[in-house]
Amino acid sequence: MQELFWDKDPLGESVRVSVGPGGRFSVAFNFTVIGVMETKGSTSSTDQDNVVITPLPSFQARVPFIRNARGLTNVSQINIKVKDKSKVEQVKREVADVLRKQHNVNDDDFTIQSQSDVLSTATEVDRTLSVLLVSIALISLIVGGIGIMNIMLVSVSERTREIGIRKAVGARRMDILMQFMIEALVVTTIGGLLGLAAGIGLTQFLQRDINFDLNLMLWDYEVAVDGATYVITPLWILSGLAMSAATGLVFGVYPAWRAARLDPIEALRRE
């Protein structure tokens, strides 16, 4: 509304609405503004603050291509507000009876959904997507961890003589173990930092708007991409780095243990 009328009171003003697929197939009509809805915000599919509501009889009378072959108006959706939540199921049954009589059918050729049904479906979809994303993340961590373990095993094999010399001059098994554990931790932490930089760089590449908020001395900023807003916070950054470090520690144990168990005499004999 601000884009159409700026600071002017919109009540009583005229607004032109275009209906149709576009171009010469569209039909435009002038409507008088009789009210402005309260701000509701946007959802994943629509922006509730960017819609125009017109009386159904006026819309039916003016727009010809919403009528069927018999000249009757096709209505694809009807919204009903129930004051008492406990009567939602009763209202659904009554509406279904009315529609069956109006359509003269025995089997429903329509779908009735309440907000709880839509919310339940959305929750189920969100849960499924969450499980899918977690599964992909776990598979990625396992594959990455196996790669780290193989690299560390190769490093132990190539540095066998070095390990033997360290043990010969007094290094304990714990010293060798900690050396390779720290190396695995450093490698995975550097990998986590590179992944973090790549993720932030990708969002910045796709961004449309970035707002930096340093009021709480926290590095939070929002990235709006294709109408969706992604918030990157220190918590998620630290969580990602912690997961990378944990992967290095878990998959670095076996190579470090093998290095610590090497016999110093056998290690010194290897070229």
C-alpha positions as CSV (number, residue, x, y, z in Angstrom):
1,M,0.0,0.0,0.0
2,Q,2.9,2.3,0.7
3,E,4.2,1.8,-2.8
4,L,0.8,2.7,-4.4
5,F,-0.3,5.7,-2.3
6,W,2.8,6.7,-0.3
7,D,1.7,8.6,2.8
8,K,-1.8,9.4,1.4
9,D,-4.9,7.9,2.9
10,P,-5.9,5.1,0.5
11,L,-9.6,4.9,1.6
12,G,-11.8,6.1,-1.3
13,E,-8.9,6.1,-3.8
14,S,-9.1,4.1,-7.0
15,V,-6.7,1.2,-7.9
16,R,-6.4,-0.6,-11.2
17,V,-6.2,-4.4,-11.0
18,S,-5.0,-6.5,-13.9
19,V,-6.3,-10.1,-14.1
20,G,-5.1,-12.7,-16.6
21,P,-2.0,-14.4,-17.9
22,G,-0.5,-11.2,-19.2
23,G,-0.2,-9.1,-22.3
24,R,-3.3,-8.8,-24.5
25,F,-5.0,-11.7,-22.7
26,S,-5.2,-9.7,-19.5
27,V,-8.2,-7.7,-18.3
28,A,-7.8,-4.6,-16.1
29,F,-10.5,-3.2,-13.8
30,N,-10.7,-0.1,-11.5
31,F,-11.7,-0.7,-7.9
32,T,-12.3,1.7,-5.1
33,V,-10.4,1.1,-1.9
34,I,-12.8,0.6,1.0
35,G,-10.4,-0.8,3.6
36,V,-6.8,-1.8,4.4
37,M,-6.0,-5.1,6.2
38,E,-3.7,-5.3,9.1
39,T,-0.1,-6.4,8.5
40,K,0.1,-10.2,8.6
41,G,3.6,-10.9,7.1
42,S,4.5,-13.5,4.5
43,T,4.5,-17.2,4.4
44,S,6.7,-19.7,2.4
45,S,4.3,-19.4,-0.6
46,T,2.6,-16.0,-0.5
47,D,3.0,-12.5,0.9
48,Q,-0.2,-11.7,3.0
49,D,0.6,-8.0,2.8
50,N,0.7,-8.0,-1.0
51,V,-2.8,-9.2,-1.9
52,V,-6.0,-7.5,-3.2
53,I,-9.4,-8.7,-1.9
54,T,-12.5,-7.9,-4.0
55,P,-16.1,-8.7,-3.4
56,L,-16.9,-12.0,-5.1
57,P,-20.0,-10.8,-7.0
58,S,-18.1,-7.9,-8.6
59,F,-15.2,-10.2,-9.6
60,Q,-17.6,-12.8,-11.1
61,A,-19.5,-10.1,-13.1
62,R,-16.4,-8.5,-14.5
63,V,-14.0,-11.4,-15.2
64,P,-15.4,-13.6,-18.0
65,F,-12.7,-16.2,-18.3
66,I,-13.3,-17.7,-14.9
67,R,-16.6,-19.1,-16.1
68,N,-17.1,-22.6,-17.3
69,A,-18.8,-23.8,-20.5
70,R,-22.2,-23.4,-19.0
71,G,-21.6,-19.8,-18.1
72,L,-21.3,-20.5,-14.4
73,T,-18.4,-19.2,-12.3
74,N,-15.7,-21.5,-11.2
75,V,-14.6,-21.0,-7.6
76,S,-11.4,-22.9,-6.8
77,Q,-11.2,-22.1,-3.0
78,I,-13.5,-21.0,-0.2
79,N,-12.1,-19.8,3.1
80,I,-14.3,-20.3,6.2
81,K,-13.6,-18.8,9.6
82,V,-14.8,-20.8,12.6
83,K,-15.0,-18.9,15.9
84,D,-15.0,-22.0,18.1
85,K,-12.0,-24.3,17.5
86,S,-13.9,-27.2,19.1
87,K,-16.4,-27.2,16.3
88,V,-14.0,-27.4,13.4
89,E,-14.7,-31.0,12.6
90,Q,-18.4,-30.4,12.8
91,V,-18.2,-27.5,10.4
92,K,-16.1,-29.6,8.0
93,R,-18.8,-32.3,7.9
94,E,-21.6,-29.7,7.4
95,V,-19.7,-28.0,4.6
96,A,-19.0,-31.4,2.9
97,D,-22.8,-32.2,3.1
98,V,-23.6,-28.9,1.5
99,L,-21.1,-29.2,-1.3
100,R,-22.2,-32.8,-2.1
101,K,-25.8,-31.5,-2.5
102,Q,-24.7,-28.6,-4.6
103,H,-22.5,-30.7,-6.8
104,N,-25.1,-33.6,-6.9
105,V,-22.4,-36.2,-6.2
106,N,-21.9,-39.1,-3.8
107,D,-18.1,-39.2,-3.9
108,D,-16.4,-36.0,-2.9
109,D,-15.0,-34.0,-5.9
110,F,-13.5,-31.4,-3.5
111,T,-11.0,-31.3,-0.6
112,I,-11.6,-29.7,2.8
113,Q,-8.6,-28.8,4.9
114,S,-8.4,-27.0,8.2
115,Q,-5.5,-25.0,9.4
116,S,-4.5,-27.9,11.7
117,D,-4.4,-30.2,8.7
118,V,-2.2,-27.8,6.7
119,L,0.0,-27.3,9.8
120,S,0.2,-31.1,10.3
121,T,1.2,-31.6,6.6
122,A,3.8,-28.8,6.8
123,T,5.2,-30.2,10.0
124,E,5.5,-33.7,8.4
125,V,7.2,-32.3,5.3
126,D,9.6,-30.2,7.5
127,R,10.4,-33.3,9.6
128,T,11.1,-35.4,6.5
129,L,13.3,-32.7,5.1
130,S,15.2,-32.4,8.4
131,V,15.8,-36.1,8.5
132,L,17.0,-36.0,4.9
133,L,19.4,-33.2,5.5
134,V,20.7,-34.8,8.7
135,S,21.3,-38.0,6.8
136,I,23.1,-36.2,4.0
137,A,25.2,-34.4,6.6
138,L,26.1,-37.6,8.5
139,I,27.1,-39.4,5.2
140,S,29.3,-36.4,4.3
141,L,30.9,-36.5,7.7
142,I,31.6,-40.2,7.5
143,V,33.0,-39.9,4.0
144,G,35.1,-36.9,5.0
145,G,36.3,-38.7,8.2
146,I,37.3,-41.8,6.2
147,G,39.3,-39.5,3.9
148,I,41.0,-37.9,6.9
149,M,41.8,-41.3,8.4
150,N,43.4,-42.5,5.1
151,I,45.5,-39.4,4.9
152,M,46.7,-39.8,8.4
153,L,47.5,-43.5,7.8
154,V,49.6,-42.5,4.8
155,S,51.3,-39.9,6.9
156,V,52.1,-42.5,9.6
157,S,53.5,-44.9,7.0
158,E,55.7,-42.2,5.4
159,R,57.0,-40.9,8.7
160,T,57.7,-44.3,10.3
161,R,61.5,-43.6,10.6
162,E,60.7,-40.2,12.2
163,I,58.5,-41.9,14.8
164,G,61.3,-44.4,15.5
165,I,63.8,-41.6,16.0
166,R,61.5,-39.8,18.4
167,K,60.9,-42.9,20.4
168,A,64.6,-43.7,20.5
169,V,65.3,-40.2,22.0
170,G,62.7,-40.7,24.7
171,A,59.3,-39.9,23.3
172,R,56.5,-41.8,25.0
173,R,53.5,-43.4,23.3
174,M,51.3,-40.7,24.6
175,D,53.5,-38.1,23.0
176,I,53.3,-39.8,19.6
177,L,49.5,-40.2,20.1
178,M,49.0,-36.6,20.9
179,Q,51.2,-35.4,18.0
180,F,49.0,-37.2,15.4
181,M,45.8,-36.3,17.1
182,I,46.7,-32.7,17.0
183,E,47.6,-33.0,13.4
184,A,44.2,-34.5,12.5
185,L,42.5,-31.8,14.6
186,V,44.4,-29.1,12.7
187,V,43.6,-30.6,9.3
188,T,39.9,-30.9,9.9
189,T,39.7,-27.4,11.6
190,I,41.3,-25.9,8.5
191,G,38.9,-27.8,6.3
192,G,36.0,-26.5,8.4
193,L,37.2,-22.9,8.0
194,L,37.5,-23.3,4.3
195,G,34.0,-24.8,4.1
196,L,32.7,-21.9,6.3
197,A,34.3,-19.4,4.0
198,A,32.9,-21.1,0.9
199,G,29.4,-21.1,2.4
200,I,29.4,-17.5,3.4
201,G,30.9,-16.6,0.0
202,L,28.2,-18.5,-1.8
203,T,25.4,-16.7,0.1
204,Q,27.1,-13.4,-0.6
205,F,27.3,-14.2,-4.3
206,L,23.5,-15.0,-4.4
207,Q,22.5,-12.3,-2.1
208,R,20.2,-9.4,-2.8
209,D,20.5,-7.6,0.4
210,I,22.9,-7.8,3.4
211,N,22.2,-6.1,6.8
212,F,25.0,-6.1,9.4
213,D,23.8,-6.0,13.0
214,L,26.6,-5.3,15.5
215,N,24.4,-3.9,18.2
216,L,25.0,-6.9,20.5
217,M,28.7,-7.3,19.6
218,L,27.8,-10.5,17.7
219,W,28.6,-11.2,14.1
220,D,25.0,-11.7,12.8
221,Y,23.8,-10.8,9.4
222,E,20.9,-11.6,7.2
223,V,21.1,-12.7,3.6
224,A,18.0,-12.4,1.4
225,V,18.0,-14.8,-1.5
226,D,15.0,-15.2,-3.8
227,G,12.6,-13.9,-1.2
228,A,14.0,-16.1,1.6
229,T,16.1,-14.8,4.5
230,Y,19.0,-16.8,5.8
231,V,20.6,-15.8,9.1
232,I,24.2,-16.7,9.8
233,T,25.0,-16.5,13.5
234,P,28.1,-17.2,15.7
235,L,26.3,-20.2,17.2
236,W,26.1,-22.0,13.8
237,I,29.6,-21.0,12.9
238,L,31.0,-22.4,16.1
239,S,28.8,-25.5,15.7
240,G,30.2,-26.2,12.3
241,L,33.8,-25.7,13.4
242,A,33.2,-27.9,16.5
243,M,31.7,-30.7,14.2
244,S,34.8,-30.5,12.0
245,A,37.1,-30.7,15.0
246,A,35.1,-33.6,16.4
247,T,35.4,-35.5,13.1
248,G,39.1,-35.1,13.1
249,L,39.4,-36.4,16.7
250,V,37.2,-39.4,16.1
251,F,38.8,-40.5,12.8
252,G,42.3,-39.5,13.9
253,V,42.3,-41.9,16.8
254,Y,43.2,-45.1,14.8
255,P,46.1,-43.6,12.8
256,A,47.5,-42.0,16.0
257,W,47.1,-45.3,17.9
258,R,49.0,-47.1,15.1
259,A,51.8,-44.6,15.2
260,A,52.0,-44.8,19.0
261,R,52.2,-48.6,18.9
262,L,55.1,-48.8,16.4
263,D,58.2,-50.6,17.7
264,P,61.1,-48.1,17.7
265,I,63.6,-50.7,16.5
266,E,61.5,-51.8,13.6
267,A,60.7,-48.2,12.8
268,L,64.4,-47.3,12.6
269,R,65.1,-50.1,10.2
270,R,62.6,-48.8,7.6
271,E,63.9,-46.6,4.9
